[in-house]
Amino acid sequence: MRRVDYDTEQYRDYARGRALGEHQLRTWISAFEAVLPERRPLAGLDVGSGTGRFTPALARTFGPVIGVEPAVRMREIAETRSRHPDVRYVAGSAEDMPVPSGSADYALMFLSWHHVQDKPRAARELARVLKPGGHLLLRGNFSDHHPRPWWLDHFPRGFEVDTALFQPLHEVIAMFTADGWRVAAFGTVTEPSPGTCRDMLERLRLRTLSFFAQLSADEVETGLRSLEQAVAANPDAPSPTFPEPLLTLVRP
């Protein structure tokens, strides 16, 4: 996997390319509510928080949140966008978080686990910062439980390349359970459509998915041309939805 340097790539368009509408955001927050304790407030960590698309909503729903993000430019955008008093952003990574031990009730990793370079170290660090019984919400793709968005097959080697970015589910579970974590839940969440097929094409043109960094320039252009032809037939059709995996683990 070619690493994406978000301080030089994608940061300018990331917030726009990966934006969530209110209905989409509420769908995810409801999914998190279903697996987290009912008491409030809950202290949270948004690990790999990027431009902060989830952090303010987490704070509004659960309580104070720290966004942990290694990319300076992404943090700058997040800080500009979020004025919530219970949100702050810090420089750090899943392997090295500048927060006290046992200080968080939950951590969210939303499509950031595949960026982690030293996953065993990250699992230990997550165990350190969470309280006993704390929850890890891992919205990750898995090579054997991989969503298949409608646009992916338009790109040469699309599904093959995207799947290769991710571990199989059993490997992720085995790594955590070997250190005493337990699986609390595994399921899928289908968020509402982000808009029309034309809207989705415009987002894809911004190339803010990790997937694009793994393709050659020719493959990207071929895929976008194929998508343009497909979308032209019915541009105002709703962009089809698909189920997305959510794994919840509990710290020993």
C-alpha positions as CSV (number, residue, x, y, z in Angstrom):
1,M,0.0,0.0,0.0
2,R,1.4,3.4,-0.9
3,R,1.0,5.7,2.0
4,V,-0.9,8.9,1.5
5,D,0.8,12.0,2.9
6,Y,-2.1,14.1,3.9
7,D,0.1,17.2,4.4
8,T,0.8,17.2,0.7
9,E,-2.1,15.3,-0.8
10,Q,-5.9,15.4,-0.5
11,Y,-6.1,17.8,2.4
12,R,-7.4,20.7,0.3
13,D,-10.4,18.7,-1.0
14,Y,-10.8,16.1,1.8
15,A,-13.6,17.8,3.7
16,R,-15.6,18.3,0.5
17,G,-14.9,14.9,-1.0
18,R,-15.7,13.0,2.2
19,A,-18.5,15.2,3.6
20,L,-21.4,13.6,5.4
21,G,-24.9,15.0,5.2
22,E,-27.0,15.3,8.4
23,H,-29.0,12.1,7.7
24,Q,-25.8,10.2,7.0
25,L,-24.1,11.5,10.2
26,R,-27.2,10.7,12.3
27,T,-27.2,7.1,10.9
28,W,-23.6,6.6,12.1
29,I,-24.2,8.3,15.5
30,S,-27.2,6.1,16.0
31,A,-25.1,3.0,15.2
32,F,-22.5,4.1,17.8
33,E,-25.2,4.8,20.4
34,A,-26.5,1.2,19.9
35,V,-23.2,-0.3,21.1
36,L,-21.9,2.3,23.6
37,P,-23.0,2.6,27.3
38,E,-26.1,4.7,27.9
39,R,-24.6,7.0,30.6
40,R,-23.5,10.5,29.7
41,P,-21.0,12.1,29.4
42,L,-18.7,9.7,27.7
43,A,-15.1,10.8,27.1
44,G,-14.1,9.9,23.5
45,L,-11.2,9.8,21.1
46,D,-11.6,10.2,17.4
47,V,-8.4,8.5,16.2
48,G,-7.4,9.5,12.7
49,S,-9.9,12.4,13.0
50,G,-8.8,14.0,9.7
51,T,-10.8,17.2,9.0
52,G,-13.1,16.5,11.9
53,R,-16.2,15.2,10.0
54,F,-17.3,13.1,13.1
55,T,-15.7,14.9,16.1
56,P,-18.2,17.7,16.7
57,A,-21.2,15.2,16.3
58,L,-19.5,12.9,18.8
59,A,-19.1,15.7,21.3
60,R,-22.8,16.8,20.9
61,T,-24.0,13.3,21.5
62,F,-21.7,11.7,24.0
63,G,-19.5,14.3,25.6
64,P,-15.9,15.7,25.3
65,V,-13.8,14.4,22.4
66,I,-10.2,14.6,21.5
67,G,-9.4,14.3,17.8
68,V,-6.0,12.6,17.3
69,E,-4.6,13.3,13.9
70,P,-1.0,13.1,12.5
71,A,-1.4,15.4,9.5
72,V,-0.8,19.1,10.3
73,R,-2.9,20.3,7.4
74,M,-5.9,18.1,8.3
75,R,-5.8,19.2,11.9
76,E,-5.7,22.9,10.8
77,I,-8.8,22.4,8.7
78,A,-10.6,20.5,11.5
79,E,-9.8,23.3,14.0
80,T,-11.2,25.9,11.6
81,R,-14.3,23.9,10.9
82,S,-15.1,22.9,14.5
83,R,-16.0,25.5,17.2
84,H,-17.5,23.0,19.7
85,P,-16.3,23.7,23.2
86,D,-15.9,20.0,24.0
87,V,-13.7,19.3,21.0
88,R,-9.9,19.6,20.8
89,Y,-7.4,18.2,18.3
90,V,-3.9,17.0,19.1
91,A,-1.0,15.7,17.0
92,G,-0.7,12.0,17.3
93,S,-1.3,8.6,15.8
94,A,-3.0,5.4,16.8
95,E,0.5,4.1,17.9
96,D,1.3,7.2,20.0
97,M,-1.5,9.3,21.5
98,P,-0.7,12.2,23.8
99,V,-3.5,11.5,26.2
100,P,-3.5,10.1,29.7
101,S,-3.8,6.4,30.4
102,G,-7.3,5.2,31.1
103,S,-8.9,8.5,30.2
104,A,-11.4,7.6,27.5
105,D,-14.6,5.6,27.5
106,Y,-14.4,4.9,23.8
107,A,-12.3,5.4,20.7
108,L,-13.6,5.7,17.1
109,M,-11.5,4.7,14.2
110,F,-13.4,5.5,11.1
111,L,-11.7,4.3,8.0
112,S,-8.3,5.0,9.6
113,W,-7.2,1.5,10.7
114,H,-5.7,0.6,7.3
115,H,-3.4,3.6,7.6
116,V,-1.8,2.3,10.8
117,Q,1.7,1.1,10.2
118,D,2.3,-0.8,13.4
119,K,-1.0,-2.4,14.2
120,P,0.1,-4.4,17.3
121,R,1.5,-1.3,18.8
122,A,-1.7,0.6,18.1
123,A,-3.7,-2.1,19.8
124,R,-1.6,-1.8,22.9
125,E,-1.8,2.0,22.8
126,L,-5.6,1.9,22.4
127,A,-5.7,-0.4,25.4
128,R,-3.6,2.1,27.4
129,V,-5.8,5.1,26.7
130,L,-9.2,3.4,27.2
131,K,-10.7,2.7,30.6
132,P,-11.2,-1.0,31.5
133,G,-14.4,-2.0,29.6
134,G,-13.8,0.9,27.1
135,H,-15.1,0.4,23.6
136,L,-13.3,0.6,20.3
137,L,-15.6,1.4,17.3
138,L,-13.7,0.2,14.3
139,R,-15.3,1.2,11.1
140,G,-12.9,-0.5,8.8
141,N,-13.2,-2.4,5.6
142,F,-12.0,-6.0,5.7
143,S,-10.7,-7.9,2.7
144,D,-13.2,-10.7,3.3
145,H,-16.1,-8.4,4.3
146,H,-15.6,-5.6,1.8
147,P,-18.3,-3.2,0.6
148,R,-18.7,-3.0,-3.2
149,P,-19.8,0.5,-4.1
150,W,-21.5,0.8,-7.4
151,W,-18.7,2.9,-8.9
152,L,-15.7,0.7,-8.0
153,D,-15.9,-1.8,-10.9
154,H,-15.5,1.1,-13.4
155,F,-11.9,1.3,-12.5
156,P,-9.4,-1.2,-13.9
157,R,-8.4,-3.6,-11.0
158,G,-10.8,-1.5,-8.8
159,F,-12.1,-4.1,-6.4
160,E,-8.8,-6.0,-6.4
161,V,-6.8,-2.8,-5.5
162,D,-9.2,-1.6,-2.9
163,T,-9.6,-5.0,-1.2
164,A,-5.8,-5.3,-0.9
165,L,-5.7,-2.2,1.4
166,F,-7.4,-4.1,4.2
167,Q,-6.8,-7.0,6.5
168,P,-9.3,-9.9,6.7
169,L,-11.7,-9.6,9.6
170,H,-10.5,-12.7,11.4
171,E,-6.9,-11.3,11.4
172,V,-8.0,-8.1,13.1
173,I,-10.1,-9.9,15.6
174,A,-7.3,-12.4,16.4
175,M,-4.8,-9.6,17.0
176,F,-7.1,-7.9,19.6
177,T,-8.5,-10.9,21.3
178,A,-4.9,-12.3,21.8
179,D,-4.4,-9.3,24.1
180,G,-7.7,-9.9,26.0
181,W,-10.1,-7.7,24.1
182,R,-13.5,-9.2,23.3
183,V,-15.8,-8.7,20.4
184,A,-19.0,-6.9,21.5
185,A,-20.6,-6.6,18.0
186,F,-20.1,-6.9,14.3
187,G,-22.6,-5.8,11.7
188,T,-23.1,-3.4,8.9
189,V,-24.5,0.1,8.6
190,T,-26.1,1.4,5.4
191,E,-25.9,5.2,5.4
192,P,-28.4,7.2,3.3
193,S,-27.5,8.0,-0.3
194,P,-25.1,11.0,-0.5
195,G,-27.1,12.5,-3.4
196,T,-27.3,11.8,-7.1
197,C,-25.0,9.7,-9.2
198,R,-23.8,13.0,-10.7
199,D,-23.0,14.2,-7.1
200,M,-21.0,11.1,-6.4
201,L,-19.0,11.5,-9.6
202,E,-18.1,15.0,-8.7
203,R,-16.8,13.7,-5.3
204,L,-14.8,11.0,-6.9
205,R,-13.2,13.5,-9.2
206,L,-11.6,15.1,-6.1
207,R,-9.8,11.7,-5.5
208,T,-9.9,11.8,-1.7
209,L,-10.1,8.1,-1.3
210,S,-7.0,6.1,-0.3
211,F,-7.9,3.8,-3.3
212,F,-6.9,6.5,-5.8
213,A,-3.3,6.6,-4.5
214,Q,-2.9,2.9,-5.4
215,L,-3.8,3.4,-9.1
216,S,-1.8,4.6,-12.0
217,A,-2.8,7.9,-13.6
218,D,-4.1,6.0,-16.6
219,E,-6.2,3.7,-14.5
220,V,-7.8,6.7,-12.7
221,E,-8.5,8.5,-16.0
222,T,-9.9,5.3,-17.5
223,G,-12.2,4.8,-14.5
224,L,-13.5,8.3,-14.4
225,R,-14.3,8.3,-18.2
226,S,-16.2,5.0,-17.7
227,L,-18.1,6.5,-14.8
228,E,-18.9,9.7,-16.8
229,Q,-20.4,7.5,-19.5
230,A,-22.5,5.5,-17.0
231,V,-23.7,8.5,-15.1
232,A,-24.6,10.4,-18.3
233,A,-27.4,7.9,-18.9
234,N,-29.2,8.9,-15.7
235,P,-27.3,11.6,-13.8
236,D,-30.1,12.5,-11.3
237,A,-30.7,8.9,-10.1
238,P,-29.9,8.5,-6.4
239,S,-26.4,7.2,-5.8
240,P,-26.9,3.5,-4.7
241,T,-26.3,2.7,-1.1
242,F,-24.3,-0.3,0.3
243,P,-23.7,-1.9,3.7
244,E,-20.5,-0.8,5.5
245,P,-18.9,-2.9,8.3
246,L,-18.6,-1.8,11.9
247,L,-16.7,-3.9,14.4
248,T,-17.0,-3.1,18.2
249,L,-14.3,-4.3,20.6
250,V,-14.2,-4.0,24.3
251,R,-11.0,-3.5,26.3
252,P,-10.2,-5.9,29.1
